[in-house]
Amino acid sequence: MKVLVSGANGFIGHALCSHLSFLGHLVVPAVRRSSGMKGEHVVGDKPSWMYALTGCSSVVHLAGRAHVMQADEREPLRAFRTVNVDTTIELANRAVEAGVRRFVFMSTIKVNGEETPPGCRFKPDDLPMPQDPYAIFKWEAEQRLLEIAKKTGLDVVIIRPPLVYGPGVKGNFASLIQWVKREMPLPLGATHNHRSMIALENLVSFTTLCADIAASPNAKDQIFLVSDGKDVSTSELLRRVAKAYGCNSRLLPVPVGLLWFTARLIGKASIVDRLFGSLVVDGSKAREMLGWHPPVSMDEQLQKIALHDSLI
């Protein structure tokens, strides 16, 4: 199959393009600015998609923007919406015109919400409760894509992943790795939360399946939540990272209530929310409807992250 991948030079996009090419598929990597990727199609700030879409049977839309504020923008929220909604719908409409059959949209679990209560899991058919602009605009894009699907017959597949980790990961997960590598004492030994995550390799595997119409006909117009299938507490995650890097995990059993109280006093409650809150997804739909199973375990992916870091 021939697949256009937008955001091809990003964390997920680069890995997906490599995997698709390895499997023998023809890939059109679409990027906003030249990045040196083989065969890339530069669409610019005002994308022109038709040439890139010629002959494609599927589109995987990964491109987006995760942060709102830009000091040089007069209307940052409007610019944020333009990238995450308007560009998505423009690409979908051009895909229909080009005869593309399937459109895979990478959304976010944040459409469901920020946290799950004890004993609960997010499910694909839950009432969406997006709380920040990123999640709100992803949800809007989802709804508009499904409207296009009804009107045109385009197959739309929506994926809402939780935190994605793998070689080259950045952001909070990269910071967590640095804490562990320095063997810093961390007051996180008493956490008993549960969080779903997905290894980059697993997300690439599932996305590839969804892009292949012949392999996943039942995915048409469906929403999927996917994860590694094994949920971990923050303390367990830190121990597993330490093991992958050959470090000692120095976790102090400080009462969670004390950490909550302290964080609120110093205005860092959002950080504690991420460290101690639970976010668990029900990935059974992907298994039961598509027969998909994660090809790698968390420990295997963490070992690959450690190996990648040792080589750079």
N, C-alpha and C positions, 0 to 999 in steps of 0.2 A: 504494500500500500504506500501511497504518497501522503505524507503528513506535514502540514505547516505547524510549527511550534513557535508561538509568540513568547517573548521574554526568554529567548533561547540561550542568552548568555548569563542568565541568573543561576542561582544555587540549584534549583530543581531543573530548570530548562537545559542547562549544560549536560547534566547527568541523563536526562531523558533523551536528548538528541543522540548522545553516545550510545545509549542502549538500543534505540530504534535502528541506528545505523549498523550496530553489531548484529542485529537480527536480520539484516538485509533489506530493511525498508528504506524508501527514498524520503529524505528529510529536507524540509525547507526551513532553516533556522531564521526567524524573523526578529530583528533587533531595531531599536530606535537609532542607535549610532554604531558605526563600524567597530567591531570588537576583534576582528581577525579570525572569526570562526569560519571553517571551510564551508563554502556554499551559502554564506549568510545573505539574507535579503534585507537591506536597510530601508525601513519604512519611514523614518523621520518623525518629527513632532506632529505632522499632519499626515497620518498614514495613507498611503495609496496601496491597496491590497490586491488588486485584480491580477497583476502579473504574477505575484507570488502564489496566488491561489490556483492558478491554472493547472488542471490535472490532479488536484488534491482530492482525496476521498474523505479525509478527516482533518480537523483543526483541533489543536490542543492550545487553549488560551491560558497562558500563565502570567502574562505581563500585567502589571498593576503597580499600585503605589501604597505602601503600608503606613506612611506618616503624612500628616496633614500640613503642618506648619513649614513655610519657607519664608525667610525674611525678605526675599526680593519679590514676593507676590502680593498684590494688593488684595486679592480675594482667594486666599489659600484653600478654603473649603470648596469653592466652586471649581478651582483647578483640580482638586482631589477627586471630585465627582466626575469631572470630564474624563480623567484617565481611567477610573475604575468602573464607570457605567457607560458613558457615551462611546468611548473607544471600543468597548466590548460589543455593544449593540451594532456599531458601524461594521465591525469585523464580521459579526454574525450575518448581517444583511448582505454584505459582499460575498460571503461564503455561499449563501443561498443562490445568488446570481451566478456564481461560478460552478454551481452544480455539486458542491460539497455535500456529503450525505450525513456526516456526524460532526458535532461540535462538543468538545469536552471542555468544561469550564472549571478551573481550579478556584474554588471558593474558600471558605474558612469555617472551622467549627465555632468560631465566635458568632456566627449567624444564629446558632442555637442559644448561645449565652456564654457567660464568663465562668460559671462554676456550677457543679452539680451537687445537690444535697447528699448526705451520707446514704449509701445504698441505692442511689439512682444513677441512671445512665442516660446520656443524650441519645435520641433516636431520630432517624431521618424525617419522620412525620410529626415530630414535636412542633408545637407552636413556636416559631422563631422569636427570639428575644435579643436581637443585636443591641449593643449598648454604646459602642463608639462609632465614629464616622466610617472607619474602615469596614466594620461589620455591616453597618446600615447600608452602605453603598454596594457591598457584595450581595446582600439580600435583594436590593433593588435590581441589580444586574441579573440575578437568578430569575426573578419574576418576569422580567422583560424577555429573557431568553426563552422561557417556557411559553410565553405568549407567541413568540415567533415560531416556535415549534408547532403550536396548534394551527397557526395560519398557513404555514408553508410546508410542513412535513419534515423539516430538518430534525434529525435525531439530536437531542440535547442530553448530555450527561453531566451532572453536577457532582463534584467531589468536595467534601468539607473535611479536610484533614486537621488533626490537632497539631501540636508542635512537631516539626520535622527536624531530624538531626542526621548528620552524616558527614563524610569528609568535606572539609571546607566550610562547616557550619559557622555562623557568626552570631552576633547578638548575645542574648542572655545565656544561651547554652555554651557559647564560647567562653563567656566570663566564668561560668560554673567550672568549666574544665581548668581554667587558669587557677582558680581557687584550690582545686584539688591537687594540681601539679605542684603548687607551692607548699603543699601539706599544711595549709593554714588551719588553725583550730576554728571550727564552725559550730555555732550553737544550734545545730539542726538534727541532733541525734534523737530527739523525742517526737519527730513527726510521724504521723500515722495516716497521712492523706493518701489518696489514690489519683494517679494521673495517667491518662492514655497518651501515648506518643506514637510516632511512626518513623521508622528508619527511612532515609532517603531511598535506599535500594528497594524497599517495600512499596513506597509510594510510586516510584518509577514503574515497578512491575504492574501495579494496579492500573495506573494511567495508560500504560501500553495496552493492557487488555481492553480498557474502555474505548480506546481509539480504534481498535480492530473490530469493525462491524460484524464480520463473519464469526469472530470468536466470542462476541458478547452481544448477540441480537437482543437479549432481554434487558440490556442497559438503557434502551431508548427511553428518554424523558424521565429518567430516574435520578434520585438524590441518594448519594452514598456517603456514609461515615466510615472511615477506615483507620485502623491502628495496627500496632504490632500484635495485638491480642493479649498481651500481658501488661497489666497496669502496675505501676510502681509508686512507692512513696518517694518523697524528696530524699530522705536519708538512704533508701535503698539505691536510688539512682546514683547518688554520690559514691556509695561503696562500689558500685559496678564500674563507674568511671575510674576510680582509684585502682581497681584491679586491672583494668585495661591498660593503664599507664604504668603499672608497677609501683604505685605510690601507696603510702599509708593514709587511710581516711581518718582524720582526727575530728570526730563528731562529738560535740559536748551535749549531754542530755538536758538542755535548758528547757524548762516548761514552756509550752507553746503560748499559754495565756500571758506569761510575762513578756514574751517577744511581741505578741499582738499589742499589748499595752504600750510598750516602749516605742514601737513603730508608729503608733498613732500620735504619740507625744512629739515625735520629731518629723512628722509629715511623710513617713515612708510606708504607709499602710498598703499601697498598691504593690510594693515589692513583697511584702509578707503575704498578701493575697496569692501571689503567684507561687511562693515557696510552700505555703501551708494549705492552700485551698485545694479542693479536688475538682478534677475535670475528667470524666470518664465517658467513653462513647461505646455504643452498641454497634459492633461491626458485623453482626450476623447476616445482614442483608447481602453484603458482598460475598460472603461464603455460600449462602443458600441460593441466591439468585444467579451468581456468576461462577460459583465453584472456585473462588479465589482464596488462596492461603498465603500468608507472608513467607517469602522465600528465605529470609534471614532473621535471626534472633537479635534481641537487643545487644547481648554480649558480643555477637559476631560483628555487628555494626560498630560498636564502640571500639573494638580491636582494630577495625579498618580506619577509624578516625585517628587512633593513636599512631598507626603505621603511616598514615598520610602526614601527620604532624611531624613525624621523625624524619621525613624525606624533604621537608621544606625548610 
